[in-house]
């Protein structure tokens, strides 16, 4: 079973190498831009962000219900997946999808850079473990896979539009395939959102109990 999954993964990478490289570059550029942005913030701007985050962690509002937290996280992922699905069925979706991956990298780079720069104690690492790592390990691969699906569909429509040789059935098959992929990814991200909503309150409680009492 492991060998079969390994072969499928290798085949997937080989078939989508150029797209994966494009997305990887966009993601790395986004991370670099996010980290650089942290370094460009002056002490006043960092102080305002620190005060806001620190105030939230210190207050009882940090104990948000897991149900509400899951709803908020899942809705954010749902919006992202619907956006990627829509961009996949448009000819201009390729640069916009790459831009979304770049923006995802930017948010991760900024968050990691800011937390480690401002919170020099264990708080920074606890926040990263609870909020960044789950979505990076679970959600990001899902978004990459869906982005590849969307770019493949966009390329297919672009090439077909130029050649005028695409049948309606072939378009329908590609569209159904992209839609089913989106549904599968949505199910996986729902699981990721559930895990994130279970982990985050636990770490926020640890931070609140050990650093603000």
C-alpha positions as CSV (number, residue, x, y, z in Angstrom):
1,X,0.0,0.0,0.0
2,X,2.8,2.4,0.9
3,X,4.7,1.5,-2.3
4,X,1.6,2.2,-4.4
5,X,1.0,5.6,-2.7
6,X,4.7,6.4,-3.2
7,X,4.4,5.6,-6.9
8,X,1.3,7.7,-7.2
9,X,3.0,10.6,-5.5
10,X,6.0,10.3,-7.8
11,X,3.8,10.2,-10.9
12,X,1.7,13.2,-9.7
13,X,4.9,15.2,-9.2
14,X,6.3,14.2,-12.5
15,X,3.1,15.1,-14.3
16,X,2.8,18.5,-12.6
17,X,6.4,19.5,-12.1
18,X,6.2,22.9,-13.8
19,X,3.1,23.9,-12.0
20,X,4.4,22.7,-8.6
21,X,7.6,24.7,-9.2
22,X,5.6,27.8,-10.1
23,X,3.6,27.4,-6.9
24,X,6.7,26.7,-4.8
25,X,8.3,29.9,-6.1
26,X,5.2,31.9,-5.3
27,X,5.0,30.4,-1.8
28,X,8.7,31.1,-1.1
29,X,8.5,34.6,-2.4
30,X,5.5,35.2,-0.2
31,X,7.3,33.9,2.9
32,X,10.3,36.1,2.1
33,X,8.0,39.1,1.6
34,X,6.2,38.4,4.9
35,X,9.4,38.1,6.8
36,X,10.8,41.3,5.2
37,X,7.7,43.2,6.1
38,X,8.2,42.3,9.8
39,X,11.7,43.7,9.6
40,X,10.4,47.0,8.0
41,X,7.9,47.6,10.9
42,X,9.0,50.3,13.3
43,X,8.9,49.9,17.0
44,X,5.6,51.8,17.3
45,X,3.8,49.5,14.8
46,X,5.3,46.4,16.4
47,X,4.2,47.7,19.8
48,X,0.6,48.2,18.6
49,X,0.4,44.7,17.2
50,X,2.0,43.3,20.4
51,X,-0.5,45.2,22.6
52,X,-3.4,43.8,20.6
53,X,-2.3,40.2,20.6
54,X,-1.1,40.4,24.2
55,X,-4.4,41.9,25.3
56,X,-6.3,39.1,23.6
57,X,-4.2,36.4,25.2
58,X,-4.5,38.1,28.6
59,X,-8.3,38.5,28.5
60,X,-10.9,35.9,29.0
61,X,-11.9,36.4,25.4
62,X,-9.2,34.0,24.5
63,X,-11.4,31.2,25.8
64,X,-13.6,31.2,22.6
65,X,-15.9,28.2,22.2
66,X,-14.5,25.4,20.1
67,X,-17.8,25.3,18.0
68,X,-17.5,29.0,17.1
69,X,-13.8,28.7,16.5
70,X,-14.4,25.7,14.1
71,X,-17.1,27.7,12.3
72,X,-14.8,30.7,11.7
73,X,-11.8,28.6,10.6
74,X,-13.9,26.4,8.3
75,X,-15.7,29.4,6.7
76,X,-12.3,30.9,6.0
77,X,-11.1,27.7,4.3
78,X,-14.4,27.4,2.5
79,X,-14.0,30.9,1.0
80,X,-10.5,30.0,-0.2
81,X,-11.6,26.7,-1.8
82,X,-14.5,28.4,-3.6
83,X,-12.1,31.0,-4.8
84,X,-9.7,28.4,-6.1
85,X,-12.5,26.5,-7.8
86,X,-13.8,29.6,-9.5
87,X,-10.3,30.7,-10.7
88,X,-9.8,27.2,-12.1
89,X,-12.7,27.5,-14.5
90,X,-11.5,30.8,-15.8
91,X,-8.7,31.4,-18.4
92,X,-7.1,34.1,-16.2
93,X,-6.9,31.9,-13.2
94,X,-3.3,30.9,-13.5
95,X,-1.6,34.1,-12.2
96,X,-4.3,34.7,-9.6
97,X,-4.0,31.2,-8.2
98,X,-0.2,31.7,-7.9
99,X,-0.9,35.0,-6.3
100,X,-3.1,33.4,-3.7
101,X,-0.4,30.8,-2.9
102,X,2.0,33.7,-2.6
103,X,-0.3,35.5,-0.2
104,X,-0.6,32.4,1.9
105,X,3.2,32.3,2.1
106,X,3.2,36.0,3.1
107,X,0.8,35.4,6.0
108,X,2.8,32.5,7.3
109,X,6.1,34.4,6.9
110,X,4.7,37.4,8.6
111,X,3.1,35.5,11.4
112,X,6.2,33.4,12.2
113,X,8.6,36.3,11.9
114,X,6.5,38.6,14.0
115,X,5.8,36.1,16.8
116,X,9.4,35.1,17.1
117,X,10.6,38.7,17.0
118,X,8.1,40.1,19.5
119,X,7.5,37.1,21.9
120,X,11.0,36.1,22.9
121,X,9.7,33.6,25.5
122,X,7.8,30.3,25.0
123,X,4.6,32.2,24.1
124,X,5.7,32.7,20.5
125,X,6.4,29.1,20.0
126,X,3.1,28.0,21.6
127,X,1.2,30.4,19.3
128,X,3.0,29.1,16.3
129,X,2.4,25.4,17.3
130,X,-1.3,26.0,17.8
131,X,-2.1,28.3,14.8
132,X,0.5,28.0,12.1
133,X,1.8,24.4,12.2
134,X,-1.7,22.7,11.9
135,X,-2.7,24.6,8.8
136,X,0.8,24.3,7.3
137,X,0.9,20.5,7.7
138,X,-2.7,19.8,6.8
139,X,-4.3,22.7,4.9
140,X,-1.4,23.9,2.8
141,X,-0.9,20.6,0.9
142,X,-4.6,20.5,0.2
143,X,-4.5,24.1,-1.2
144,X,-1.5,23.2,-3.3
145,X,-3.3,20.1,-4.8
146,X,-6.4,22.2,-5.5
147,X,-4.3,24.9,-7.0
148,X,-2.6,22.4,-9.3
149,X,-6.1,21.2,-10.4
150,X,-7.2,24.7,-11.1
151,X,-4.2,25.7,-13.1
152,X,-4.4,22.5,-15.2
153,X,-8.0,23.3,-16.0
154,X,-7.1,26.9,-16.8
155,X,-4.4,25.7,-19.1
156,X,-6.7,23.3,-20.8
157,X,-9.3,26.0,-21.4
158,X,-6.7,28.4,-22.6
159,X,-5.2,25.9,-25.1
160,X,-8.6,24.8,-26.2
161,X,-9.7,28.3,-26.7
162,X,-6.8,28.9,-29.1
163,X,-7.2,25.7,-31.0
164,X,-11.1,25.6,-31.0
165,X,-10.9,21.8,-30.9
166,X,-12.3,21.1,-27.4
167,X,-15.5,19.1,-27.3
168,X,-18.2,19.9,-24.7
169,X,-18.0,16.5,-23.2
170,X,-14.2,16.9,-22.6
171,X,-14.9,20.3,-20.9
172,X,-17.6,18.7,-18.7
173,X,-15.3,15.9,-17.7
174,X,-12.5,18.3,-16.7
175,X,-15.0,20.6,-14.9
176,X,-16.5,17.6,-13.0
177,X,-13.0,16.4,-12.1
178,X,-12.0,19.8,-10.7
179,X,-15.3,20.1,-8.8
180,X,-14.9,16.6,-7.2
181,X,-11.3,17.5,-6.3
182,X,-12.6,20.7,-4.6
183,X,-15.2,18.7,-2.6
184,X,-12.6,16.2,-1.4
185,X,-10.3,19.0,-0.4
186,X,-13.2,20.7,1.4
187,X,-13.8,17.5,3.4
188,X,-10.1,17.3,4.3
189,X,-9.9,20.9,5.3
190,X,-13.0,20.4,7.5
191,X,-11.0,17.8,9.3
192,X,-8.1,20.2,9.5
193,X,-10.3,22.9,10.9
194,X,-11.7,20.5,13.5
195,X,-8.2,19.7,14.6
196,X,-7.2,23.3,14.7
197,X,-10.2,24.3,16.7
198,X,-9.4,21.6,19.3
199,X,-5.7,22.5,19.5
200,X,-5.9,26.3,19.6
201,X,-8.0,26.7,22.7
202,X,-5.8,24.2,24.6
203,X,-2.6,26.2,23.8
204,X,-4.4,29.5,24.5
205,X,-5.4,28.2,27.9
206,X,-1.8,27.1,28.6
207,X,-0.5,30.6,27.6
208,X,-3.2,32.4,29.6
209,X,-2.6,30.2,32.7
210,X,1.2,30.3,32.7
211,X,2.0,33.8,31.5
212,X,-0.9,36.0,32.7
213,X,-1.6,34.8,36.3
